[in-house]
């Protein structure tokens, strides 16, 4: 699965001020904000929550509609960029204990060098997976 996803959203002016946001690809997903900036940030969060729920269920994440095919009706069409890897790092960074086996000589050499096994494993896994290692 790609980490960067782009989905069309429609921003509507709310009668009471601000904006409400709908997603043509996900009619059940809506959010709002007092300003365009806040509505955009809320749209990213709402999309992230929905997409991570779909992923947790083991269902394939649907392909986004082509923006040319979306009718914004009375709103403004905006493309929301969502980074799944960044969302996972922010919202799923709880530590998980792992047990592993390495040769005794390697363990002793690493201890002599005062190396942090967890940090090295995390860095190696991120490099192998091709993800950016920025922490929250």
NORCORBEL-V646009 format. One record per helix or strand of 2 or more residues. SS is the DSSP state (alpha for helix, beta for strand). FROM is the first residue (numbers start at 0). LEN is the number of residues. If there is no record, write none. Layout:
ss->SS from->FROM len->LEN
ss->SS from->FROM len->LEN
This chain:
ss->beta from->3 len->10
ss->beta from->18 len->5
ss->beta from->25 len->8
ss->alpha from->35 len->21
ss->alpha from->66 len->3
ss->beta from->75 len->8
ss->alpha from->83 len->8
ss->alpha from->103 len->9
ss->alpha from->116 len->13
